[in-house]
Amino acid sequence: METKPVETSGVVRQQGDRLLAAIRPVAVRAQSVVGKVRALGYVSLGAGAVLWLLFFYPFASTSGWTWVPVGLLLTAFLLPGGILWLFALGLDQLILLPDRLVAMAGMGEVHAATLTDTAIAPTERRWLQRLWRLLRSVVDLRGLILDSKGLLLQYAAVIRLVNPWTLGAVLLAVLASFLLIAAAVLGALLTLML
């Protein structure tokens, strides 16, 4: 029995490729912004750690409840950098969304074409092999649908985070990061001079 080869460049894939070509310049610019936000987050985390060490080094023998304010201050110093790092991580995932969706749509077309070819192919001598191929194609297609559902749920959570409250928190984190960096540099210079 001869089956025709499955065409890997279907309508969805072609439309997706056009969409990706249109989105690519925006994604490149967004990726550079995400890189800067991530770098600011790392520098802010470092500045927060330096500033915390400047406050509490050398560590006195503290016990019990005296560690609570020390831990709270460390959290406050690391919070702006952590917010920026998490925001950059979410934006990275959001930027990759179109590529993943187009790839998944292309795989869906391939599985659907294989299923269709198996279902309408001329009768084979071995009906058990044909049934096995049909069941395997259905299971592959079902797995792809479940994967795409999980992918969309993951990105729905990321997209939900891009709202005015989150953007306001990111703006405050940027401002706090600049203040932390300036305070850490100034504190380190003063410590070295004394």
RORODO-416231 format. One record per residue (C-alpha): z, y, x. Coordinates in Angstrom, 2 decimals, m for minus. Layout:
N
         Z         Y         X
         Z         Y         X
...
END
This chain:
194
         Z         Y         X
      0.00      0.00      0.00
     m0.88      3.45      1.29
      1.10      6.50      0.33
     m0.03      9.99      0.98
      1.98     11.94      3.57
      4.61     14.24      2.19
      3.67     17.88      2.63
      6.49     19.76      4.33
      5.23     23.24      3.54
      5.74     23.63     m0.20
      5.77     26.71     m2.36
      9.51     27.29     m2.01
      9.27     26.96      1.76
      6.36     29.43      1.97
      8.16     31.98     m0.23
     11.32     31.45      1.81
      9.46     32.04      5.05
      8.10     35.32      3.67
     11.61     36.32      2.62
     12.97     35.47      6.06
     10.21     37.50      7.73
     11.19     40.51      5.60
     14.93     40.05      6.20
     14.74     39.30      9.93
     14.75     42.97     11.15
     17.76     43.75      8.96
     19.55     40.63     10.21
     18.93     41.60     13.84
     20.47     45.05     13.28
     23.34     43.57     11.31
     23.97     41.06     14.10
     24.29     43.86     16.65
     26.80     45.65     14.39
     28.74     42.42     13.93
     28.85     41.98     17.70
     30.32     45.46     18.11
     32.90     44.84     15.39
     33.87     41.54     17.03
     34.15     43.20     20.46
     36.34     45.96     18.99
     38.48     43.25     17.39
     38.97     41.47     20.71
     39.77     44.72     22.53
     42.19     45.64     19.75
     43.92     42.26     20.01
     44.27     42.75     23.76
     45.56     46.31     23.33
     48.09     45.14     20.74
     49.35     42.43     23.10
     49.58     44.90     26.00
     51.42     47.45     23.88
     53.83     44.79     22.64
     54.51     43.67     26.22
     55.11     47.29     27.24
     57.75     47.57     24.52
     59.57     44.29     25.13
     59.04     43.29     28.78
     61.35     42.24     30.44
     62.54     40.09     27.59
     66.24     40.43     26.96
     68.19     37.44     25.80
     67.87     37.83     22.08
     68.81     35.33     19.48
     68.56     34.78     15.78
     67.64     37.75     13.64
     66.77     40.02     16.55
     63.48     38.12     16.96
     62.41     39.10     13.44
     61.60     42.76     14.25
     60.00     41.66     17.52
     57.75     39.24     15.62
     56.98     41.80     12.93
     55.97     44.37     15.53
     53.74     41.81     17.26
     52.12     41.03     13.91
     51.59     44.74     13.23
     49.98     45.21     16.65
     47.66     42.20     16.27
     46.78     42.76     12.59
     43.94     45.32     13.06
     42.17     43.15     15.63
     42.62     40.08     13.45
     41.15     41.86     10.43
     38.12     42.96     12.46
     37.63     39.49     13.91
     37.79     37.84     10.46
     35.41     40.44      9.01
     32.92     39.77     11.82
     33.22     36.04     11.21
     32.48     36.50      7.50
     29.51     38.74      8.23
     28.13     36.16     10.66
     28.21     33.58      7.88
     26.60     36.01      5.46
     23.77     36.79      7.90
     22.98     33.08      8.27
     22.80     32.54      4.49
     19.04     33.13      3.98
     18.07     30.76      6.83
     20.30     28.00      5.51
     19.16     28.41      1.92
     15.47     28.29      2.86
     16.03     25.23      5.06
     17.91     23.50      2.25
     15.17     24.38     m0.26
     12.55     22.93      2.09
     14.56     19.71      2.44
     14.86     19.56     m1.34
     11.08     19.83     m1.71
     10.57     17.02      0.79
     13.08     14.75     m0.99
     11.60     15.56     m4.40
      8.08     14.80     m3.14
      9.24     11.49     m1.66
     10.93     10.59     m4.93
      7.83     11.49     m6.92
      5.55      9.50     m4.61
      7.81      6.48     m4.86
      8.03      6.69     m8.65
      4.27      7.05     m9.29
      2.94      4.88     m6.46
      0.83      1.89     m7.46
      2.82     m1.26     m8.08
      3.74     m3.09     m4.94
      4.04     m6.79     m4.48
      7.68     m6.37     m3.59
      9.28     m4.50     m6.46
     12.71     m4.78     m4.81
     11.57     m2.64     m1.86
     10.13     m0.06     m4.22
     13.39      0.02     m6.20
     15.36      0.36     m2.95
     13.19      3.31     m1.82
     13.57      4.94     m5.23
     17.36      4.58     m5.20
     17.57      5.82     m1.62
     15.49      8.89     m2.52
     17.71      9.64     m5.52
     20.85      9.33     m3.37
     19.34     11.59     m0.68
     18.41     14.19     m3.29
     21.88     14.01     m4.85
     23.48     14.50     m1.42
     21.26     17.51     m0.80
     22.24     19.02     m4.16
     25.93     18.53     m3.38
     25.46     20.07      0.08
     23.70     23.09     m1.40
     26.47     23.48     m3.99
     29.08     23.46     m1.23
     27.03     25.95      0.78
     26.71     28.31     m2.18
     30.43     28.08     m2.97
     31.24     28.88      0.66
     29.00     31.94      0.62
     30.24     33.05     m2.79
     33.69     33.29     m1.25
     32.33     35.29      1.70
     30.31     37.60     m0.54
     33.33     38.13     m2.79
     35.20     39.52      0.22
     32.68     42.35      0.61
     34.20     44.76     m1.88
     35.60     48.30     m1.66
     39.15     47.09     m0.92
     38.04     44.90      1.96
     35.78     47.60      3.37
     38.70     50.06      3.12
     40.94     47.61      4.99
     38.25     47.22      7.67
     37.97     51.01      8.03
     41.75     51.29      8.40
     41.67     48.44     10.93
     39.01     50.29     12.94
     41.10     53.47     12.98
     44.27     51.55     13.85
     42.38     49.72     16.60
     41.31     52.96     18.23
     44.91     54.21     18.06
     46.21     50.95     19.54
     43.67     51.04     22.36
     44.54     54.65     23.19
     48.28     53.92     23.05
     47.90     50.82     25.24
     45.84     52.66     27.86
     48.24     55.60     27.89
     51.27     53.30     28.01
     49.79     51.24     30.85
     48.97     54.41     32.83
     52.48     55.79     32.32
     54.02     52.47     33.36
     51.92     52.36     36.53
     52.82     55.96     37.41
     56.56     55.43     37.02
END
